[in-house]
Amino acid sequence: MVFSQTAEYALRAIVWLAAHREAAHTTRQIARGTKVPADYLSKVLQSLGRAGYVSSQRGLHGGFVLAVEPRELSILDVINVVDPLQRIRECPLGIEMHGANLCLLHQRLDRAIAEVERVFATSTVADVLRDRGPGASSPLCESGTPDAPPKAARHAPAPPPRSRALDRSRGGSRSPRRKPHGSGS
């Protein structure tokens, strides 16, 4: 992955808040909608608040709201608040003769990171919410409404236990029974 889980969580929270601008939302509501652990999300929201991207409201109808227009907030802005992308400025192996003159491998890696940075800098939260081509899903589309309970997990019925006889008929082997430790036979 190009960026950290913390950056992913911050992006999920920002996109979710941008999609649910009608009211303030509690950390628990945002956590449920973004599938981010609430305790961790709380720390991420604090960082986003210090950067001025979200604001918190106290009281009965309190919670978090997006504090900037989605069209004015780039994906890179959000990532840079919690865990900036690390460009390769000097030899990561510490080879003194390389210094700032990167080898071809590290030059290419740095160019790739620079391209990711460029794409993220030119992609806004509004773009993420708006740009859905044919067959593309909505960001966090499973999240539903802020107060909706999470969808119940749908489990397929468990397959019946496999028969040892069936395993042997397919060429499988049956492991010999072990005698309990300490038995004298």
N, C-alpha and C positions, 0 to 999 in steps of 0.2 A: 504494500500500500504506500502511496506517495505521502500521505499525511496520517497523523495519529488518530487514535480512537477519540481522544478529547476533541480534536478538530471536527471529526464526524459528528459527535454529540452536539457540539456548538452549532453546526450547520443544520442539524435536524431541528434543534430548538428554534433557531431563527426562522427557518422556513415554515415550521408549524405555527409560530406566532404570527408570521406574515399572512398565513392562510386563515387565521382565526383572530382578526383584528377587532371584532365586534365588542369585546370585553376583556377585562384582565383575567388571567388564568393562574391558578395555583401551580406550584411546582409539581404536585401530584398529578394534576390534569395534564400538564405538559409532558411529564414522564410517561404517563399512560399512552398519550398520543404519539410519542416519539420512540417508545420502547427503550428508554434510557433509565438506568437506576436513579431513583429520586435523590438519594444522598449525593451522588456524583453530579447529577444535573444541577443541584443547588449551587455547587462550587463553580460550575461552568456559567450559570446565570449571573453569579456575582462578578465574574470576569467580564462578561458581556455588559453588565451594568456599569462597571468602572469605565469601560470604553465608550459608554453613552449609547449603545445599540439597543439596550432594553432598559426599561425603568420599572421600578416596583411601586406598588400602591398598597398601603396598609389599610386595615379595616375590614368590615364585613364583606365587601365586594372587592377586596384587594387581590393582588397577584401581580403577574408580570405582563407587560405589553411591549410591543415593538416600538422603540422610541424614534426611529428614522423611517423614511419612506423606503419601501423595498427596492425601488428603482435607483436609489442613491447608495445602496449598500452592496458592495461586491462580495463574491465568495472569498476572495483573497483578504478583504478587510476582516471578515469573521475569523478566518484561519490565523491571520497574523495576531489576533488578540490572544488566542489560547495556545497556539503552538506553531510559530512561523516556519515556513519551508526553509530548509537549510541549504543555501548555495555552497558550492565548493570553491573556496577562495584560495586555498593553498593545499598542497599535497596532504591528503588525509592519512597517508602512511608515515608522515613525518620525515620523508627523505629530503635532507637539507638541500641537495643540489637541484631538486625540483622547485622548492619554494612556491612562489606564485605562478611559476611556469608549469602548468598542469600537463601530465602525460595525456596521450590521446584518449585513453579510457575515461579519465576524470574530466577531460574537456567535454566529451560527449555526454557524460552523465550530467554535468553542470548545464549544458545546453538543453537537455531534456527537462531539468528542473526549471530552467528559465522559461521554457515553453509552457509548462504547467502553470507557472506563475502568471504568464501573459494571459492564458485562457481564463484563469480564475479572476484576474484583475478586470477583464472585460465582460465577465458574466455576473449579472446582478441577481439578487434574490427574486426580483420581479421576473427576470428571464426564466429562472427555474420553475416558477409557478405558471408561467405563460407558455413556454415552449414544450408542447407535447405533440409529437408527430403521430402518425397513424400507428396504432398498436402500442404506443408508449403509455405507461401508467402514471397516475398522478403522484407527486411526491407524498410520501407517507399516506397513501390512499387508504390504507387499512385503519387509519387512526379514527375515522368517524368523527362524531361531534365531541367536544371537550368533556362532556359529562357522561358520555355513553360508556357503559361497562365494556371491558375488553371482550372481544369475540371469544366464544367458547372454542376450545381446541377441538378440531374434528379428527378423531382417530379412526383408522380403518380397523376392523376387527382383527384381533391377533390370529395368526395362522395356527392351525392345530399343531401340537408337538409332533416332531418327526419321530417316526418309529425306527428303532434300531434295525429291525428286519429290513425296512425300506433302504436304510443306509447301506446295509450289507449287499442288498440286491443291486445297488448301483456301484458296487466296487469299493464302498467305504469299509473301513475296518472298525471293529469293535475293540475298544481298549480293554485289556484284561482287568478283572476286578482286583483291587489291591486288598491285601489282608490288613486288618486294623493293626496299628503299631502295638507291639507288645503281645500279640497272640502267638502262642507257641507252635502252631502248625505250619 
